Amino acid sequence: MISFDDFKKLDLRAGTVTEASYIEDADKLLLLKISLGDEERQVVSGIRSAIDDPNELVGMQLMLVANLEPREIFGYESQGMILAARDEDELSLATFSTSISAGSKVS
C-alpha cells in the first residue's frame, strides 16, 4: 500500500500518439512519439505483441506517467510510461472516453 501523498507524486497526463514504430530486433517493444501539447516525448513501450500495426496507435490518446526519470531501453531513451492492463489473453491500453487536450492532467 502507498499513501495518498505518494500517489499525488505521480504526474499522469493525456498524451496523443504522433508516431509509432517497431524497434528492430526487439520482439516486445514499440517506439512511440507522444505529444503532451507543449512538448513531445519519446516512449519505449512493451506492447508490441498486442499491436498488429503500430500506425493504428497514431492519433490515439493514452495515459502517460510523465514524471518518471528517463531510462535507456534497447538503445532508446524512454521519457515516460503509458498505462495499460493485461489479463491472460489481452492487453488494453488506458485511453479516454472522449477527446481531451494533449497534456491534460489526469486526476
C-alpha angles and dihedrals in degrees: 000000000000128000122252087246089059091049090052089061090071114097102209115184141177109247130186117218109233098171135012129182144160119262108230114248092006109112095186104036139087127186112226132188108206127190118218092183101256095035141027124227132200112222129184109209133186095221101103095112090060097048121076094189123013090214089070087071094059109110093015117129114225137178112254132192096224102182102059115122110258113262132192112237121178091341096311128102111238113206101190143346130257118221124239140154126226131194128177095288110021148035120218122193119223103247138158129261092225135022113277133180114276110254095030112148118248114222 
